[in-house]
Amino acid sequence: MLCRSAGAGGGESTRSTARWPRPGPSRSAGPPPSSLAGAGLSPERRNGVGPKLPVWFLGGGSLRRNMALVGNGAELEADEDIFEDAMETISMFSRTDMATSSRPFASFDTKLASGRLGSSNVSRSTSNKVDLKCGLEECAVALNLFLSNKFTDALELLRPWAKESMYHALGYSTIVVLQAVMTFEQQDIQNGISAMKDALQTCQKYRKKCTVVESFSSLLSRGSLEQLTEEEMHAEICYAECLLQKAALTFVQDENMINFIKGGLKIRTSYQIYKECLSILHVIQKNKVEQQFFYEFEGGVKLGIGAFNLMLSLLPARIIRLLEFIGFSGNRELGLLQLQEGASGRSMRSPLCCLTILAFHTYISLILGTGEVNVVEAESLLAPFLQQFPNGSLMLFYHARIELLKGNVEEAQEIFRKCISVQEEWKQFHHLCYWELMWIYVFQQNWMEAYYYSDLLCKESKWSKATYVFLKAAILSMLPEEDVVTTKEDIVTLFR
């Protein structure tokens, strides 16, 4: 399938549609090669509106009511902003662009001028909207670029239309938020919050608008659901994802009670939207309503519902009972099933579902001691994506982690080193590998090598300085005195 956009000279440029084929046991599948030039994509704005759905009837509640209460986000965000920190209320017009900060991201115009993206004669008109089809296509290509370690290219593809297209906004803000979480730099955190606020505003423009009268009448009756276009359904999913990420960044920003409450309210709102989207999904499946991008909406619902249920199920039973009282649920089996179905689907969120399950099997289960590590399932889930992204840092990292859990220590070491060598844009990915290599050498009682990686973490990573310094001191205490002298470190000072 081809998507055409008008060029600067009045001609047409042809663009290949970016699909995310279903990975299966018998074949590998994935997006097109990770190259902007190869994909033939340019950030051109397109017209189009998705088809409307018929009026649905759901027993027990109204989407019109719930979307109005959890969801007309303009009012929610306006009320919440009263409590925002002054540093967060940076004007979108005066703040420094995230992509031109001192971090690895460079500006789109700079890269274009330098020829790294190649020349383009595409006219960048500001009068049109990006339609759902092309938004999904370009976001899928950007995800492909990101998983292929082309982080800057992914950002550059999404940034020009991040305030016009919901999927461009979601993808762009997600990359900026990931950068903030990886670096823990205060400026990056502020950039992430600003980007996510802009993304929420962009998604809000595409959501179903409910008047005060409609919202009030819905509280008094079990009326029918409003007609939603396919575009409005996707806007709900994108809004919920952005809201959840902003909540996570709120916790990272400052660990005080106000931020805890604000983050909790955002999480609850996001969860309620996901529940309503799940109801919509069931009705679509029951009524066999045809939609062009149903699989993408389904993938978003499965990722959200699956991740929520899985993570909430890990909390203590007493906390779960309290959360169930206010509307949450934490069913681990349901969460894993939703994520497995999402990972085996053909939506662009399939690799994200896979990465969530891998995190559960290779880290969370071990840390919490649930005894539910399933290395076989993790390996089978990773296989098609590892074939698709053989040099992707995230895929290599989980590959090494699985080999380590299988007891193949030397092979795990080699894969961790390869993961470090394949990219230099985001050094923070290296820190994950440094941590793993440090513990491997500790288990092998190779104290000098373990010290080397603990020292790198102390110097480069900001995740937990106290932990790194303590571990470095503990490792040094295992070395002979003459080796400690060569490091020029004072163990007593480090412990202090």
Residue, then its C-alpha position, 0 to 999 in steps of 0.5 A: m500500500l502506498c501513501r502519497s503526499a504533496g511535494a514542494g514543487g506540486g508533485e507527489s512523493t511516494r511513501s511505503t506503508a509501514r506495517w508491523p507484521r505478526p511475528g510467529p513461530s515459523r517466520s520472522a516479521g517486522p517493520p521495514p529496514s530502519s532508515l529514514a531515507g530507505a523508508g522514504l518518509s517525510p513529516e508531511r501533514r495529511n488529511g483524513v478522518g476515520p470511519k464512524l462507529p454505530v451507536w453501541f449499548l453497554g449494560g451497566g454504564s455509559l462511555r459518555r459518562n465515564m469518558a466525561l468524568v475520567g476523560n475530558g482531560a482539559e478540565l482535569e489538567a487545568d485543575e491539576d495544574i494548580f498544584e504543579d511546581a513552578m518549574e513545571t509551568i514552563s511556557m511552551f513557546s519560551r522553553t528550550d526545545m527538548a531535541t536541541s538540548s545538551r543530550p544526545f538529541a540534535s535538532f531536525d533542521t541541523k541534521l537536515a542541513s548537515g545532510r545526515l537525513g538526506s535532501s527532501n523537497v517536501s512542503r511542510s504546510t501547517s494548514n492540514k491535519v495528520d490523519l490516523k493512517c499516516g500517523l500510525e505508519e510513521c510512529a511504527v517506523a519511528l519505533n523501528l528506528f528506536l529499537s534499531n538504536k537510531f534514537t535521534d532519527a526516531l525523534e527527528l521523524l516524530r518531532p515536527w508533527a508532535k503538536e498535530s498528530m496524537y501518535h507523533a505526540l505519543g512517540y516523541s514524548t515517550i522518547v523524551v521521557l525515557q531519556a529523563v528516566m535514563t539520565f535522572e538529570q533535572q533538566d531532562i525530567q523537566n523536558g519530559i514533563s513539558a513534552m508529556k503535557d504537550a502530548l496530552q493537549t495534542c491527544q485531547k484535541y482528538r478526543k470526544k467532546c462532551t458538554v456539561v449537560e451531556s455529562f450530567s444527563s449520563l449520570l442519571s441514566r444508563g444511556s447509549l454510548e456516543q458515536l465515536t470515530e476510529e480516530e477518537m478511540h485511538a485518541e483515548i488510548c494515546y491519552a491514557e498512555c501519556l497520562l500514565q507516563k506523566a504519572a511515572l515522571t511525577f514520581v521521579q521528579d520529586e518524592n513528596m506527598i503532593n506528587f504522590i497524590k497527583g501521580g496516583l490520580k493520574i494513574r487512576t484516570s489512566y486505568q479507568i480510560y483503559k477499562e472503558c477502551l476494553s469495553i469498547l473492544h469487546v463490543i467491536q469484537k461482538n458486533k464485528v464492526e469493521q475498522q481499518f486499524f482495529y489491530e492497533f487499537e486492540g494492541g493498545v488495550k492489551l498493553g495497557i490492561g495487561a501491564f496494569n493487571l500484572m504490576l498491580s498483582l505484584l503488590p501485597a495482598r492488603i494493598i490489592r484489597l484496598l486498590e480493588f475498593i477504589g476500582f483497580s484490579g490485579n489479576r496476574e494471569l489475566g495480565l500475562l494473557q493480555l500481554q502474550e496476546g499483544a506480543s503475538g499480534r501485529s500492532m506496533r505495540s507488539p514489541l512493547c508487550c514483549l518487553t514488558i513480559l521479559a522484564f517480568h520474567t527476567y527481573i521482577s519475578l526474581i527481585l520479588g521472589t515470586g518463583e514464577v520465572n519462565v525462561v522458556e517463555a521469555e526465550s520464545l517471545l524474544a526470538p522473533f524480535l531478536q531476529q528482527f533487531p539483531n543489533g538492537s540494544l534492548m533485545l541484546f540486553y534481554h538476550a544476555r539476561i536470559e542466557l545468564l539465567k540459563g547459566n551460560v555465564e560466558e555467553a552472557q558476558e559476550i552479549f552484554r559487551k556486544c550490547i555496549s558496543v553496538q551504540e553510543e547515542w544513549k550511554q545510559f543503556h551501557h549502565l544496565c550492562y555495567w551493572e550486570l557485568m559487575w555482578i557476573y564478576v562478583f559471582q566469579q570472584n574476579w574482584m578487579e573486573a568487578y571493581y572496574y564496572s562498579d567504578l564506571l557506575c559511580k562515575e557515570s550513572k545517577w540512578s543511585k550513587a549511594t548504592y554504587v559507592f557502597l558496592k565499590a567499597a565492598i568489592l575493594s574490601m575483597l581485594p588484596e591490600e596491594d591491589v587496593v593501593t593501585t586503585k588509589e581508593d580509600i575504602v573507609t572513606l567510601f563506606r562513610 
